[in-house]
Amino acid sequence: MPFDIKYNAEKKYIHVYARGEIDLPSVKRYIQDVVPIIKETGSACILIDGREAKILLSAMDIFAIPRAEAAEPALSETRRALLTKPGVNGSDLFEMASQSLKQKVRSFIDFDEAINWLFSDTDRPVFPAENTD
């Protein structure tokens, strides 16, 4: 399985480690696997660490992923930071395609920048489990 999904209870975010070859079927499996974790934890923040992944996605695949995520309301409402190696093709296209569907997604090459954005208050979604009103 190219995705290892862990919940960081201390910082309250889902950390997804992508390793090996990433293709569209593996991304669809990740979507199926992460949604129950979102619902169970109430986490609205996901860090997808793809620095060790080999991306085998075409441009059409990259455009299909945000649509597949949009079909899962729990996932489409999260804030997602995509961490990649410098020069990885497709991360900007994924960010743009996701944002065109009003999803809060950004790509980064620096871990600290990704975490800082993930937890910034700007446009941060709040799930009922986090709501303190």
N, C-alpha and C positions, 0 to 999 in steps of 0.2 A: 504494500500500500504506500503510495508516494506521499500521503498526507498523514502526519501525526498531530492530533488535536489535543491540546491540554488547556485546562482552565487554571489561570493564575488567580487563586482565591485572595492572595494578599493584595494584589493590585486591581483585581476584579476585571480581568479581560481574558479573552480566549486567544491563545497563541497557537497558530497553525504553522507547523514546520513542513515545508514542501521539499521533498528530496527525490532524486532520480528523475525519471522521464514523466513529464506532465503533458497529458493529452486531454482532449475534450471528455472522453468517458471517465477519466480519473477526476476531473473537476466536477462532473455531475455527481460522482460518488461522494466527493468532499461535501457538496451542498447537502446531500441526503444525511451525511454524518454530522454536520455542524448544527443543523437546525434544532435537533433535540437538545443539544448542549446549550444553545441560546435560550431555549424555552425553560430548561431546568435551572440555569444559573441566573437568568434575567440580565445577562451581560449584553450591553449595547456596543461593545468595542471589540474589534478583532484585529490582531496583527498577523498578517500572512507573510511568513519569512521564506522567500523563494530564492535565497542566495545560493543554496546548494542544489537547485533544481535545473534540469535541462528542459527547456520549454519547447514542446513539439506542437504548438498551436498555430494554425493559420490565422490570417486576418479575419476570416469568416468565423472561425472558432472563437476568437477574442470578442467579436461582436455578439456572439450567441451567449456568452457567459453572463453578462449583466441581465439579459432577458430571462435566463434560467433563474438567476438570483431574485429577480423581480417577482417571479411566480411564487416565491416563498416570502410572505410578508415579514416573518420574524427576521430573516436574513437581509432583506432589502432595506429594512429600517435601521440596520446597524451602521456604525461608523467603521470603515475598514481601511487599514493602512497596509499597503503592499510594499514589502521590502525586497529589493532586487540588487543584483550586482551592477556596477556601472556598465553601460553599453548594452543591456539586455533589450532586445527588440520586443515591442508589444506592450510594455508597461504603460507608456503614455497613451497608446490607443485604448487600452483597457480602462484607464482613468477617464478618458474623454467619453467613451461609450457608456460607462457607468454613470457619470455625471449628467449625460443627456437624458437619462432615465430618473434623474433627481436623487440618485444614490450618493451617499457621502463616502467617496473613495478617493484616495490619493496614493501616488507611488513615491517611494523614497529609496535612496541608496545608503542613508545613514540611520542606524538603529535609534539613536537618541532623538533625531528629528521626527522619526515615525512615531515614537512613543509620546513625545511632546504634543504633536498634532492630535494623536488619538485621544489624549486626555485634556486637550484645550476645551474651553467652554464654547467656542464658536461652533454653532450648529450641532452640538453634541446631542444625540437622541437620548431621551429618558424613557425607559420602559417602566411600566407600573411597579415592578419590583424595586426600582430605585427611587421612585417618587416619594418624597418625604412630606408632602402636603397633607 
